[in-house]
Amino acid sequence: MKKNLFLFSIFYFAYTFSHAQCGSERQKVKTLSDKDTTAIRFSNIQNASVHYLVNKPATVPDYHKGPRLQPEETTVYKVKCQLVNYKQESNDGDYHLVIIDLSTKEKMVAEMVDPDCVGHTSHKDEFAKVRRDFTEKIGTPLKDKFQKKFKYRLIELKGISYFDKKHGVTSSAKNRRELHPVIGFIVLD
């Protein structure tokens, strides 16, 4: 009995620790594990620029804690842009990409979800493929540090619009819009 309790305790703490590293702020929305994922229009991809996305008015309060916002967070965008830097965040394992508009040089964030940090979603393999493609074509991100002397790359991303809270993230858009999660990635140069 004591042995079983001991083994359970080890399993519980290991499980808790591993899941504590997977983020918390609207994590189900960010990982397409929420019940409103069915409202996302995956077959109706909208072409957009970084300029368009960062200047589109935010229709959310400064920090929205609730469910997926419709229609903003149910829209899939395809964006041609430059990747100017990237890192892996230790708090949730996501790849944090800094992208800029090809003409205006306005910046925003796009994030590639850690497939080991998703709940019940049919997109886990998609997340793994996007990150695998990124690592093969661009490189392995450093944990919590942007690359030094990174050569800008022309890329195309597909991702779902997401509104983050204001919290001093490097290169966040003035309207707090991100592409999170990224579900498609191509290097164009």
SVG drawing of the C-alpha trace seen along z (x, -y; Angstrom):
<svg xmlns="http://www.w3.org/2000/svg" viewBox="-19 -51 45 53">
<polyline fill="none" stroke="black" stroke-width="0.4" points="0.0,0.0 2.8,-2.4 4.6,-1.5 1.5,-2.3 1.0,-5.6 4.7,-6.4 4.5,-5.6 1.3,-7.6 3.0,-10.6 5.9,-10.4 3.6,-10.1 1.4,-13.0 4.3,-15.4 5.9,-14.4 2.6,-15.0 2.0,-18.3 5.5,-19.5 5.4,-18.6 2.1,-20.3 3.0,-23.4 5.5,-24.1 2.7,-24.3 1.3,-27.8 -1.9,-28.8 -3.3,-32.0 -6.1,-30.9 -4.1,-27.8 -7.0,-25.8 -7.7,-28.6 -4.0,-28.9 -3.7,-25.2 -7.0,-24.6 -8.3,-22.5 -11.3,-24.6 -14.9,-23.8 -15.1,-26.8 -12.4,-25.4 -15.2,-24.0 -16.1,-27.7 -12.7,-28.3 -13.1,-28.6 -10.1,-26.4 -11.3,-26.2 -11.7,-30.0 -8.1,-31.2 -7.7,-35.0 -4.6,-36.5 -3.3,-39.4 -0.2,-41.4 1.4,-42.1 0.4,-45.8 -3.3,-44.8 -3.3,-42.6 -1.5,-45.1 -3.8,-48.0 -7.1,-46.2 -8.9,-47.5 -8.9,-45.3 -12.5,-44.6 -11.5,-43.1 -10.8,-44.5 -7.2,-45.0 -7.1,-41.4 -9.7,-39.0 -9.7,-35.9 -12.7,-34.2 -13.5,-31.8 -12.5,-32.3 -13.7,-35.6 -15.7,-35.4 -15.1,-36.3 -11.5,-37.6 -10.2,-34.4 -12.0,-32.1 -10.2,-33.5 -7.2,-31.7 -4.8,-34.1 -2.0,-33.4 0.8,-36.0 3.8,-36.6 6.4,-38.3 10.0,-38.4 11.1,-36.4 13.5,-38.7 14.1,-36.6 12.9,-33.7 13.3,-31.9 11.7,-29.1 9.8,-30.2 10.6,-28.2 7.2,-29.0 5.2,-27.1 7.7,-25.7 6.2,-27.7 8.5,-28.9 8.1,-32.7 8.6,-34.3 9.1,-38.0 7.7,-38.8 7.7,-42.1 5.6,-43.5 7.4,-43.5 6.7,-47.1 6.1,-49.0 8.4,-46.9 5.7,-46.8 6.2,-43.9 4.0,-41.3 4.3,-37.9 3.5,-34.5 3.8,-31.4 4.3,-27.7 2.7,-25.6 4.6,-22.9 2.8,-19.7 3.5,-18.2 1.5,-21.0 -1.8,-20.5 -5.0,-19.1 -7.5,-17.1 -7.1,-18.4 -6.9,-16.9 -4.1,-19.4 -1.3,-17.9 0.4,-16.3 0.0,-19.6 1.8,-21.5 4.6,-18.9 5.0,-19.2 5.2,-23.0 7.9,-23.0 9.8,-20.2 9.7,-22.1 10.9,-25.3 13.8,-23.5 14.9,-21.9 14.7,-25.1 15.6,-27.8 17.3,-26.1 16.6,-25.1 15.5,-28.1 17.5,-29.0 15.5,-28.9 14.5,-32.4 17.1,-34.0 16.8,-35.5 19.4,-34.5 22.5,-36.6 23.2,-37.8 20.1,-36.1 19.7,-36.6 16.2,-37.7 14.2,-35.1 11.2,-35.5 8.4,-33.2 4.7,-32.5 2.7,-31.6 -0.8,-30.3 -2.2,-30.9 -5.3,-31.7 -5.7,-35.3 -5.4,-35.5 -5.5,-38.5 -2.9,-38.4 -2.8,-40.5 -0.5,-43.5 2.6,-42.2 5.7,-43.6 6.3,-40.9 9.1,-41.7 7.6,-43.0 4.0,-42.6 1.5,-44.4 -0.2,-47.6 -3.6,-45.9 -2.1,-42.7 -3.0,-40.5 -0.8,-37.5 -0.9,-34.5 -1.3,-31.8 -1.1,-29.0 0.8,-28.8 -0.5,-25.9 1.5,-26.3 5.0,-27.4 7.0,-27.8 10.4,-29.4 10.2,-31.5 13.8,-32.5"/>
</svg>
